[in-house]
Amino acid sequence: MKRNTTLRKRLMLYFLIVMLLPLFVFLSFYLISGDRTIMHILTEQASLLIDSDAQAAASVVEKYRHKSYQAAQDALIQSMLESGEKPERTITSLYHIMEGDTYLASLTIWRKDGMMMTSTHNPSSSGNEWDTIRKILPENREWIVTIDGERNENGHQIAFTIVRRIRVDGEIAGYAVINVYSGAITPLLDGGGFFSDLLLIDKERGKAASLMKPQSFYDIYHDNGNNIVTRPIAGTNLMITGTISRTGLENSLREIVIYIIISLSAGFMLSLILTLLFSRSISRSFSLLSSGMKQFEKGDFSTALSTTGISEFDELSRTFNSMVKQIEVLIAREREEEAKAAEAERKALESQLNPHFLFNTLSTIKALAHLHGEEEISIIATKLGKLLRYSINNHSPDATIKESLELAESYLMIQKIRFGERLEYSINCPDELLSFSTPRLLIQPLAENAVTHGLEGKTGDWKIEIKVKKYGANLSIIVEDNGTGFDASQDFKTLAEEGHTGLYNIKRRLELRYGNEFSFMLDSAPGKGTKAIIIIPYGKEA
């Protein structure tokens, strides 16, 4: 027989396992392979960072190598070197090549005889720079990237220098020298917060410059292979090296281990207390849920679960209470629909009249009016007949935009004859939308509502505008009047109780057809007029 255990006991056991297992695993790992694993992890992380930093440095080198090439190919610079003259517009050409990077690097043009022709900066040691050019650039190479030791320029540390020959008609005419400052590289490096130092090294000249410690240069660099990761910078004789400091890390790790052990021990004791309190609150919440559901099962729809202070159980309580309310609403709605159906049937039976008699009577009125020259009466009879025929004979729940607009126009034409020049109306709809299908009786009731509730109580001219248009994936139907307006902040059910039954009926038909994929808005205020806006999916016909 399977033995049942209480939820409280299970929670106690699970909490103990969760607290003890990490402590056991951590201590075992640290005692068996802590130091070796830590160093391995550090090395892997250092390798990833140095790879990223090498790529960043290579991108900077390539950027300024290309600028040196632009300078060497610049016709104005070549002309200056050939003629020996220094036109002022040459400096403009230099700044154009550097593209605003003069706070990150400098560009200097030297003639082959050692004369500095022009520069974006004022070099502080022009003689030393010329000596460097002559020493480092081999005869068989057109350009080189180098580190020239401890050099600063205008307050900036020079990280590396690019030297490129400038040839005119195949002969050496001068040199383009770009000094790239540390500020062009250091913001792009990812390892600045990990390594104790990052060095940029010239392997050929044995020079090194620190990218993390300004003013730090080394005449000779040797890699002893201990706690160092190195990567070459593609396309150059440079490499970038990161040094890993173990001392501070090891001390920090020991402190972390002590803190972890203390924290886990304290957490172990605290978990015993919290488990007891938590399991008690869980049991109480389950009891409340179970009690409420049993009452609902017995048919008590007034049941409402109270909150427990635990979000998950409170969510269950809210969902349960919402479900009970929805069931109550559905039952009430079903009863209301049954009552409405019975009332509609009663009214239909009371008002039943032979439609042929109505149409024949209207035809007689139309003929007599035409016979006596009463064109307005003839028009009214025609339009009224169309309204009655649409209401009585059309049993389809759908109608095209064209049919809905014709019905609205028939109604407005009758009102136009009734009120004369006082009433003006306009109907606008693109031809391509006329065949689109929607639920019946959307537009005419809006026009009727505008006349009955908006215009009849207003002095002066009356205007009604009906617009149908498409934007994006939606179709909009707008009926706007300049009537007296009303308080549109009320919900549709309240408006129906105050006489705006047509608006409520339209909203219900839209809900039944489109669910939540429609919008029916009323923009109105007393004395402002009213704009009714219906937005439905254009691709989803009725």
C-alpha positions, 0 to 999 in steps of 0.5 A: 500500500502506497504511503501518503505524506503531508505536503509540509513534510515534503516541503521540509525534505525538499528544502533540506536537499536544496540547501545541503546539496549545493554546499556538499558539491561546492566543498567537494569541487573546491577541495579536489580541483579548485586551484587547477580549475580556477586557473583553467577558467581564467585562462579560457576567459583570458583567451576569449578576451585577448582574441576580441582585443586583438581583433579590435586592435587589428581594426584600428591598425587597418583603419589608419593604414588605409588613411596612410594610403589615402595620404600617399595617393593624394595629388595635392600632397604629392605636388607639395613634395615634388615642388617643395612649396607648402600651400595652406590648402594642404593642411585642409587635405590632411584634416579631410583624410583624418575625417575628424580623428585628430584627437585620436591620431596625427598625420605628418608629411615628411620630404625624403630629405628629412624636412617636415612639410605639414602636419595636423599637429605640432610634433614635439620631437621632429628630429627623433621622428625622422630618425625613426623613419630612416631606421625602421622602414626596410627598403623592400617594404612600402609601409610598416607599423611600429612602436617607437618607445616612450613618445608623447605628442601634444599630451597624448601617449602614442600607442603605435606609428604607421610609416608609409612611403609616398612615391611620385612617378615611381620615385620616393618623394616623402613619407606619411607618418600617422601616430595613433594615440592610446585613446583610439584603442583602449575604448575598444578593448574588452579585457581592460577590467580583467587583465592586470595590464595589456601590452602592445608589443613590436616583436621586431624592435623589442618595444612594448607600450602599455595600453592600460598604464599611460607613460609605461614603455619597455625597451625589451620584452620577453615572454616567459609563458607564465600567466600571460596570453598573447595574440598577433595583430593580423597583418602587422609585426605587432602583438597584444599581450594580457597579463593575469594576476593570480595573487589578488584573485586567489585572496579574493577566492579564499574570502569568497569561499569563506563567505559562501560557507557561512552564507550556506550554513546560515541559509540552512538554519534559516530554511528550517524556519522558513519551510515551517512557516511556508508549509503552514501558509500553503496548507491554509491556502489549500484549505480555503480553495477546497472549501470555496470549490465545495460550496460552488459544487453545491450550487452556491454562486455567491461564493467568493474566495479571499486573497491569501497573500501568496500570488499563485494562490491569489491568482487561482482565487481571482480566476475562480471568482472570475469564472463564477461571475462569468457563469452568473453573467452567462446564466443571466444573459441566457435568461435575458435572451429568452425574455427578449426572444419571447417579447420579439415574438409577441411584438411580431405577432401583434404587428404582423401585417401583409407586406404586399398590402403595404407595398401596394398602398405605397405604389398607389400613393406614388402614382397619385402623387405623380398624377397630381405633380407632387414629386416630393410625395412620390420620392418619399413613397419610393424611398419609404418603400425601399426602406420597408422592402429592405427591412421585411424581405431581406433576411440575410445577416449581411449587406454590402457597403453599397446596399448600406449606403443606399439604405442610408441615402433613402432615409436621408432623402426622406428627411431632406424633403421633410426639413428642406434646405436646412438639412445637408448631407454627403456620402463618400466611398471609393468604388472598390469598397462598395462590394465589401460585405458587413453586418446589416444595418450599420450605417442607416441607424447611425444616420437616424441617430444623428438626425433624431438625437443630434440635429432635431434639437439644434437651430441653424443648418444641419450637416451629416457626413458619411465616409467609408475608407480603407487604411492598412488592413482595416475599413473605417465607417464614419458618420459625423454631424454638427448636432447638439452632441451628448456625453459620450463617456457613458457605456453603450448600455447606459446610452441605450437606456437613455434612448440611444438604442440603435448604438447599442444594437450596432455594438452587439452586432459587431461583437457577435460578428468580429469578437474583439477585432473591431472598434466602435468609438463615439466622439461627442460632447454637449454642443460639440456634435457627434462623430461615430467611428466603426473600424473593422478588419478589411480582410475579414468580410461578414 
